[in-house]
Amino acid sequence: MAVNMGRGIGSDIREQFLTLKVMANNIKSQEQFLMMVDRQDIIPDMARRLSKEAVSSDLISNKRVLLDFLYNMLVRTGPDEPHMDVEFHYIIIGKGFFEVDKSVLWMEDVELSIPFEIGDKFGKKIVGEDVTDAVKKIMAFYKEAEFRFDQEQFGNLERCSLLILEEHYPQSSWQIRMRLPAKILNDYPVSI
């Protein structure tokens, strides 16, 4: 009896996700190396500077390659493939401070931290340069995206979520967590 051990639906995307995971881990280790070099006082200044320059330029290049790989992966994802979502955590303090705290790519239930620059650039596309009404802009963007994905997924909104927490002490601040299908990155492309 012959058994077909060929690739099933989604196996290519899963392999690409694993490749993306290796790339993200490499980026994370380069970032940790840069932090460790900064903390070491016994490394001569010139050696520290040269090693930081070399690793920093390689790190930026690796982040660009990861983003290109992610875009190519998203373009080839079909309706029968595993679901991929992005989740961004933002912090807003006062009327002028807007920062990304975390950027995550999800494949079904598997979480992968991706470079924060992706979430930062995406957030700045939503909010723009003026961050005074950032929360309202994010809410309006989310409602529009949720409506779109509601229509595309025939009422299945399990993949869309928005959580907004407001803090008043010690100062006014907001913590925002937004999760949407990763296709949203194709509509609002960012670059590193």
C-alpha positions as CSV (number, residue, x, y, z in Angstrom):
1,M,0.0,0.0,0.0
2,A,1.4,3.4,-1.0
3,V,1.0,6.4,1.3
4,N,1.3,9.9,0.0
5,M,3.7,11.7,2.4
6,G,3.7,14.9,0.2
7,R,3.2,18.4,1.4
8,G,-0.2,19.3,2.8
9,I,-2.0,22.6,2.6
10,G,0.0,25.2,4.5
11,S,3.2,23.2,4.9
12,D,5.1,25.7,2.7
13,I,3.8,28.6,4.8
14,R,4.7,26.8,8.0
15,E,8.3,26.2,6.7
16,Q,8.5,29.9,5.8
17,F,7.3,30.8,9.2
18,L,10.0,28.7,10.8
19,T,12.6,30.4,8.5
20,L,11.2,33.7,9.7
21,K,11.6,32.6,13.3
22,V,15.3,31.8,12.7
23,M,15.7,35.2,11.2
24,A,14.0,36.9,14.1
25,N,16.1,35.0,16.6
26,N,19.3,36.0,14.8
27,I,18.1,39.7,15.0
28,K,17.4,39.3,18.6
29,S,20.8,37.9,19.3
30,Q,22.5,40.8,17.4
31,E,20.5,43.3,19.5
32,Q,21.5,41.5,22.7
33,F,25.2,41.5,21.6
34,L,25.0,45.3,21.1
35,M,23.6,45.8,24.6
36,M,26.3,43.6,26.1
37,V,29.0,45.5,24.3
38,D,27.7,48.8,25.7
39,R,27.8,47.4,29.2
40,Q,31.4,46.0,29.1
41,D,33.8,48.5,30.5
42,I,36.9,46.4,29.8
43,I,36.5,46.5,26.0
44,P,38.6,49.3,24.6
45,D,36.7,52.2,23.1
46,M,37.9,51.7,19.5
47,A,37.1,48.0,19.6
48,R,33.7,48.7,21.0
49,R,32.9,51.3,18.4
50,L,34.1,49.2,15.5
51,S,32.2,46.1,16.6
52,K,29.0,48.1,17.2
53,E,29.3,49.7,13.7
54,A,29.8,46.3,12.1
55,V,27.0,44.6,13.9
56,S,24.6,47.6,13.6
57,S,24.9,47.8,9.8
58,D,24.4,44.0,9.6
59,L,21.4,44.2,12.0
60,I,19.6,46.9,9.8
61,S,20.2,44.7,6.8
62,N,18.8,41.7,8.5
63,K,15.7,43.5,9.6
64,R,15.1,44.7,6.0
65,V,15.5,41.1,4.7
66,L,13.1,39.8,7.4
67,L,10.5,42.4,6.4
68,D,10.9,41.6,2.7
69,F,10.6,37.9,3.5
70,L,7.4,38.6,5.5
71,Y,5.8,40.6,2.7
72,N,6.6,37.9,0.2
73,M,5.1,35.3,2.6
74,L,1.9,37.3,3.1
75,V,1.4,37.8,-0.6
76,R,1.5,34.0,-1.2
77,T,-0.8,33.2,1.7
78,G,-4.1,31.8,0.4
79,P,-7.5,31.2,2.0
80,D,-6.7,27.6,2.9
81,E,-3.4,28.5,4.6
82,P,-2.9,28.9,8.3
83,H,-4.0,32.2,9.7
84,M,-1.4,34.9,10.3
85,D,-2.1,38.0,12.4
86,V,0.0,40.9,13.6
87,E,-0.3,42.4,17.0
88,F,1.1,45.7,18.1
89,H,1.4,47.2,21.6
90,Y,1.6,50.9,21.8
91,I,2.2,53.3,24.7
92,I,1.0,56.9,24.6
93,I,2.1,59.3,27.4
94,G,0.7,62.8,27.5
95,K,0.1,64.5,24.2
96,G,3.5,64.0,22.6
97,F,4.9,60.6,23.4
98,F,4.0,57.7,21.1
99,E,6.0,54.5,21.1
100,V,5.7,50.8,20.2
101,D,6.2,48.4,23.1
102,K,5.9,45.2,21.2
103,S,5.5,43.8,17.7
104,V,4.2,40.2,17.2
105,L,3.4,38.0,14.3
106,W,1.0,35.1,15.1
107,M,0.6,32.0,13.0
108,E,-2.5,30.5,14.5
109,D,-1.4,30.1,18.2
110,V,2.3,30.5,17.7
111,E,3.8,33.9,18.7
112,L,6.9,35.4,17.0
113,S,8.4,38.7,18.1
114,I,9.3,40.7,15.1
115,P,11.4,43.9,15.0
116,F,9.7,46.8,16.8
117,E,10.4,49.1,13.9
118,I,7.6,47.3,12.0
119,G,5.1,48.3,14.6
120,D,6.6,51.7,15.0
121,K,6.4,52.6,11.3
122,F,2.9,51.0,11.1
123,G,1.7,53.1,14.0
124,K,3.1,56.2,12.5
125,K,1.2,55.5,9.3
126,I,-2.0,55.3,11.3
127,V,-1.4,58.3,13.6
128,G,0.8,60.5,11.5
129,E,3.3,63.1,12.8
130,D,0.8,64.8,15.1
131,V,0.1,62.4,18.0
132,T,-2.4,64.6,19.9
133,D,-5.4,62.5,19.0
134,A,-3.5,59.2,18.6
135,V,-6.1,57.1,20.5
136,K,-9.0,58.4,18.4
137,K,-7.0,57.8,15.2
138,I,-6.2,54.3,16.2
139,M,-9.8,53.6,17.1
140,A,-11.0,54.9,13.8
141,F,-8.4,52.9,11.9
142,Y,-9.3,49.8,13.8
143,K,-13.1,50.2,13.2
144,E,-12.5,50.5,9.4
145,A,-10.1,47.5,9.3
146,E,-12.5,45.4,11.5
147,F,-15.4,46.2,9.1
148,R,-13.2,45.2,6.1
149,F,-12.1,41.9,7.6
150,D,-15.7,41.2,8.9
151,Q,-16.8,41.3,5.2
152,E,-13.8,39.3,3.9
153,Q,-14.1,36.6,6.6
154,F,-17.9,36.3,6.5
155,G,-18.5,37.6,10.0
156,N,-15.6,35.8,11.7
157,L,-14.0,38.5,13.8
158,E,-12.0,36.2,16.1
159,R,-8.8,37.5,14.6
160,C,-9.5,41.2,15.2
161,S,-9.1,42.8,18.7
162,L,-8.4,46.2,20.2
163,L,-7.7,46.7,23.9
164,I,-7.2,50.3,25.2
165,L,-6.3,50.9,28.8
166,E,-6.1,54.4,30.2
167,E,-4.0,55.2,33.3
168,H,-4.3,58.4,35.2
169,Y,-1.6,58.1,37.8
170,P,1.3,59.1,38.0
171,Q,0.4,60.8,34.7
172,S,-2.1,60.4,31.9
173,S,-1.1,57.5,29.6
174,W,-2.6,54.9,27.3
175,Q,-1.7,51.3,26.6
176,I,-3.1,50.0,23.3
177,R,-3.0,46.4,22.0
178,M,-4.3,46.0,18.4
179,R,-4.4,42.6,16.6
180,L,-5.5,42.3,13.0
181,P,-4.9,39.8,10.1
182,A,-1.4,40.2,8.8
183,K,-2.8,41.2,5.4
184,I,-3.1,44.7,6.8
185,L,0.6,45.1,6.3
186,N,0.2,44.7,2.5
187,D,-2.3,47.6,2.6
188,Y,-0.1,49.8,4.7
189,P,3.5,48.8,3.7
190,V,6.4,50.0,5.9
191,S,10.1,49.9,5.3
192,I,13.1,49.8,7.6
